[in-house]
Amino acid sequence: MDRIYNLDYLRGLAAFGIMIYHYLTWTYGKYSAESFLGKFGIYGVSIFYILSGLTLYYVYYNRMSFTRDDIFSFFRKRIFRIFPLLWLVTILAIVLSRNIPNFYDLFLNLSGLFGFLKWDTYFSTGAWSIGNELVFYTFLPIFILLSKSYKSMMIVLSISIFSLYVYFAFFLLNEELPLREQWKNYVNPLNQIFLFLIGFLIGLFLDKVKLNNTLLSIGLVASILIFILYPVSGDSINIVTGFNRLGLTACCLLMCASIYKLAIELPSFIHKPLVIIGETSYSIYLLHPLVYSGVGIIITLINAKFFKIEVPTFIKVSLSIAITLLLSYFVYRYYERYFLRFGRQKTTHKTSIK
């Protein structure tokens, strides 16, 4: 089976897990760092970044020839992949907030420049990571070029990016302050790009390597168990600083690498739903905060007008999950895919790449 399916499985599960984490947190309160959800709420996005670097390696490493048209093709496809849904979610978030946004901030978000200039300024929960992704895309052609033709420079760049990761984890982020008070530093793309690089390097070093399925299964199970049982407590800052940051990142690396190389053939009734969730993961990730807000507004209005009773919180959570999954499927199929096809058609016309 194509390894891209394995990445889809993990991407979909990560998006679903982040959605569950947010819904439970917003409904019942924050989870501490020692809980699985407390750790996954942070590292679910880290897994996304690793998968992004790995997927783009898989798709583009042997394709990209560094002609002007080739580079144009890559960025055009990325634009049509990211921006249509980002624009929709940004506008809906502003409408739901009922606040008139700062024009400059709105421009940065709609143009994608917020990831480069004001990475902590965004209108919908989770959109900061999309700004980070846009920054990472500018590095991909550099990673491919250096790893193909200037290996020593690639080693220097990789060490530099890892040094930044260490700098943020050990020096810039303060263990004595809650993560929310240091959010701007945490979501800085320079603090996250090492994760994207990890994904790229997994592809680079393991692409042609044959590994035993039993060994990969042990690695996958071990990474999950270590992640769950990793001894840490207190505020979320404790899982993104010091050696805890390096240890939990290593778990994510091992998990993604094991999934990527594992030769699995799942039954159709498991494979198809996982692929669908993987394909709709971008919609699930960006739409779920808006769905939760919308369901809350609707329940409040219905209660006020008809029932005069408090709807149990589990009903709100269950409705939000069901609506998010259903809506994300239709948004992916009839909105995202339209722009993906349009982007491919335009790119093919311009560059003659099929």
C-alpha positions in Angstrom: 0.0 0.0 0.0 1.2 3.5 -0.8 2.9 5.0 2.3 1.0 8.2 1.8 -2.0 6.3 3.3 -0.1 5.7 6.5 0.5 9.5 6.8 -3.2 10.1 6.1 -4.1 7.8 8.9 -1.9 9.6 11.4 -2.9 13.1 10.1 -6.5 12.3 10.5 -6.1 10.9 14.0 -4.1 13.9 15.0 -6.8 16.3 13.7 -9.5 14.3 15.5 -7.5 14.2 18.7 -6.9 18.0 18.7 -10.7 18.5 18.1 -11.5 16.3 21.1 -8.9 18.0 23.2 -10.3 21.4 22.5 -14.0 20.4 22.9 -13.3 18.7 26.3 -11.1 21.6 27.4 -13.6 24.3 26.5 -16.4 22.3 28.1 -14.8 20.9 31.3 -11.7 22.9 31.8 -8.0 22.7 31.1 -6.0 19.4 31.3 -2.7 19.3 33.2 0.6 18.4 31.6 0.7 14.9 33.1 -2.5 13.8 31.3 -2.5 12.3 27.8 -4.8 15.0 26.5 -2.7 17.7 28.2 0.3 16.5 26.2 -1.5 15.7 23.0 -3.1 19.2 23.0 0.3 20.6 22.4 2.1 17.8 20.5 -0.8 17.0 18.1 0.2 20.1 16.2 3.9 19.0 16.4 2.9 15.8 14.7 1.2 17.8 12.0 4.4 19.6 11.3 6.5 16.5 11.1 3.9 14.9 8.8 3.9 18.0 6.7 7.7 17.9 6.2 7.6 14.1 5.5 4.6 14.4 3.1 6.2 17.2 1.1 9.5 15.3 0.9 7.6 12.3 -0.4 5.8 14.3 -3.0 8.4 16.8 -4.2 11.9 15.6 -3.5 12.3 13.7 -6.8 10.1 16.1 -8.7 11.5 19.5 -8.0 14.1 20.5 -10.6 14.4 24.2 -9.5 13.4 25.8 -12.8 11.3 28.9 -12.4 8.2 27.1 -13.6 8.8 24.2 -11.2 9.1 26.5 -8.1 6.1 28.4 -9.3 4.1 25.2 -9.6 5.0 24.2 -6.0 3.9 27.5 -4.5 0.8 27.8 -6.6 -0.4 24.4 -5.5 0.3 25.4 -1.8 -1.6 28.6 -2.2 -4.7 26.8 -3.6 -4.3 24.2 -0.8 -4.1 26.6 2.1 -5.7 30.0 1.4 -9.3 29.3 0.3 -10.2 27.6 3.6 -8.1 30.0 5.6 -9.9 32.9 4.1 -13.3 31.3 4.8 -12.5 30.5 8.4 -11.0 33.9 9.1 -14.1 35.7 7.8 -16.5 33.4 9.7 -14.4 33.8 12.9 -14.6 37.6 12.6 -18.4 37.4 12.0 -18.9 35.2 15.0 -16.8 37.5 17.2 -18.9 40.5 16.2 -15.8 42.7 16.4 -14.4 44.9 13.7 -10.8 43.7 13.1 -7.8 45.9 12.7 -7.3 46.3 9.0 -3.6 45.6 9.1 -4.1 42.4 11.1 -6.8 41.3 8.6 -4.5 42.0 5.7 -1.7 40.0 7.3 -4.1 37.0 7.9 -5.7 37.1 4.4 -2.3 37.4 2.7 -0.6 34.8 4.9 2.0 37.3 5.9 1.0 37.0 9.6 3.2 33.9 9.8 6.2 35.9 8.9 5.4 39.2 10.7 2.8 38.8 13.5 2.6 35.0 14.1 0.5 35.4 17.3 -2.1 37.6 15.6 -4.9 35.4 14.1 -8.7 35.3 14.2 -9.6 31.6 14.7 -8.2 29.1 17.1 -5.4 27.1 15.6 -4.8 29.4 12.7 -1.3 30.3 14.1 -0.1 26.9 12.9 -1.2 27.7 9.3 0.9 30.8 9.4 3.8 28.7 10.6 3.2 26.2 7.7 3.4 29.1 5.2 6.8 29.9 6.5 7.9 26.3 6.3 6.9 26.1 2.7 9.5 28.7 1.8 12.2 26.5 3.3 11.2 23.3 1.4 12.9 24.2 -1.9 16.0 25.2 0.1 16.0 21.8 2.0 15.7 19.9 -1.3 18.4 21.9 -3.1 20.9 21.7 -0.3 20.3 18.0 0.5 20.8 17.2 -3.2 23.7 19.4 -4.2 25.2 21.0 -1.1 25.2 18.4 1.7 27.6 20.2 3.9 25.5 23.3 3.9 22.4 21.2 4.6 24.2 19.8 7.7 25.1 23.3 8.9 21.5 24.5 8.3 20.0 21.5 10.2 22.3 22.1 13.1 21.4 25.8 13.1 17.7 25.0 13.1 18.1 22.4 15.9 20.1 25.0 17.9 17.1 27.4 17.6 14.9 24.6 18.9 17.2 24.2 21.9 17.5 27.9 22.5 13.7 28.3 22.7 13.3 25.2 24.9 16.1 25.9 27.4 16.5 29.7 27.3 13.8 31.8 25.7 10.8 30.0 27.2 10.6 30.5 31.0 9.6 27.4 33.0 8.4 29.7 35.9 5.7 31.3 33.8 2.5 29.7 32.3 2.6 28.9 28.6 -0.3 31.3 27.9 1.9 34.2 29.0 4.6 33.2 26.6 2.4 32.2 23.7 4.0 34.6 21.3 7.4 33.0 21.8 6.0 29.5 21.6 4.2 30.0 18.3 7.1 31.7 16.7 7.8 29.7 13.5 11.5 29.7 14.4 10.5 27.6 17.4 8.6 25.1 15.3 10.5 24.8 12.0 12.7 22.0 13.5 9.6 19.8 13.6 9.1 20.4 9.8 12.8 19.6 9.2 12.5 16.4 11.2 9.7 15.2 8.8 11.9 16.1 5.8 14.9 14.2 7.3 12.8 11.1 8.1 11.9 10.9 4.4 15.5 11.7 3.3 17.2 9.1 5.5 14.5 6.3 5.5 13.1 6.5 2.0 15.1 3.7 0.6 15.7 1.8 3.8 13.9 -1.4 4.4 12.9 -2.0 8.0 11.4 -5.0 9.7 7.6 -4.7 10.3 8.0 -6.2 13.8 10.7 -3.7 14.7 8.5 -0.8 13.3 5.5 -2.1 15.3 7.6 -2.2 18.5 8.8 1.4 17.8 5.3 2.6 17.2 3.9 1.1 20.4 6.9 2.2 22.4 6.6 5.8 21.2 2.9 5.9 22.1 3.5 4.3 25.6 6.4 6.6 26.4 4.4 9.6 25.3 1.5 8.7 27.5 3.5 7.7 30.5 6.2 10.4 30.2 6.6 11.8 33.8 5.7 15.5 33.7 3.2 17.6 35.6 1.9 21.1 36.1 1.4 23.8 33.5 1.8 23.1 29.7 5.0 25.1 29.8 6.7 22.0 31.4 6.2 19.9 28.3 7.7 22.5 25.9 10.8 23.4 27.8 14.1 21.7 28.7 14.7 18.0 28.2 11.0 17.3 28.3 10.7 19.1 25.0 13.4 17.0 23.5 12.0 13.7 25.0 8.5 14.3 23.8 9.7 15.5 20.4 11.7 12.2 20.1 8.5 10.3 20.8 6.7 12.1 18.0 9.6 11.5 15.6 9.7 7.8 16.3 5.9 7.6 16.0 5.8 9.3 12.6 8.8 7.4 11.3 7.3 4.0 12.4 4.0 4.8 10.8 5.7 6.0 7.6 7.7 2.8 7.1 5.2 0.3 8.5 3.7 -2.0 5.8 0.1 -2.4 6.8 -3.0 -3.4 5.0 -6.0 -2.4 7.0 -9.5 -3.9 6.4 -11.6 -1.7 4.1 -14.0 -0.8 6.9 -11.1 0.7 8.8 -9.0 2.0 5.9 -11.8 4.1 4.3 -12.9 6.0 7.3 -9.3 6.7 8.3 -8.5 8.0 4.8 -11.6 10.2 4.8 -10.6 11.7 8.1 -7.1 12.2 6.9 -8.3 13.9 3.7 -10.6 16.2 5.7 -8.1 16.8 8.5 -7.4 20.4 7.4 -11.1 21.2 7.5 -11.5 19.4 10.8 -8.6 21.4 12.3 -9.8 24.8 11.1 -13.6 24.4 11.3 -14.0 22.7 14.7 -13.6 25.9 16.9 -16.2 27.7 14.7 -18.6 24.7 14.9 -18.3 24.6 18.7 -19.1 28.4 18.9 -22.0 28.0 16.5 -23.5 25.1 18.4 -23.2 27.0 21.6 -25.0 30.0 20.1 -27.8 27.8 18.7 -28.3 25.9 22.0 -28.4 29.2 23.9 -31.1 30.6 21.5 -33.2 27.5 21.6 -33.0 27.3 25.4 -34.0 30.9 25.7 -36.9 30.7 23.3 -38.4 27.2 23.9 -37.1 25.1 26.7 -35.8 27.3 29.5 -33.6 24.5 30.6 -29.9 23.8 30.6 -28.8 21.4 27.9 -26.3 18.8 29.2 -22.7 19.6 28.2 -22.2 16.1 26.7 -24.9 16.9 24.2 -23.1 20.0 23.1 -19.8 18.1 22.8 -21.5 15.2 20.9 -23.3 17.6 18.5 -20.1 19.5 17.9 -18.2 16.4 17.0 -20.9 15.1 14.7 -21.4 18.4 12.9 -17.7 19.0 12.6 -17.0 15.6 10.9 -20.0 16.0 8.6 -19.3 19.6 7.7 -15.6 18.9 7.2 -16.4 16.1 4.7 -18.6 18.4 2.6 -16.3 21.3 2.8 -13.4 19.1 1.7 -15.3 17.5 -1.1 -17.1 20.6 -2.6 -14.9 23.5 -1.5 -11.3 22.4 -0.9 -11.2 19.9 -3.8 -12.6 22.5 -6.2 -9.6 24.8 -5.5 -7.2 21.9 -5.5 -8.4 21.0 -9.0 -8.3 24.6 -10.1 -4.8 25.0 -8.8 -3.6 21.8 -10.6 -5.3 22.9 -13.9 -3.7 26.3 -13.8 -0.3 24.9 -12.9 -0.5 22.4 -15.6 -1.4 25.1 -18.1 1.4 27.3 -17.0 4.2 24.8 -16.5 3.2 21.7 -18.5 3.7 19.6 -15.4 1.0 16.9 -15.0 
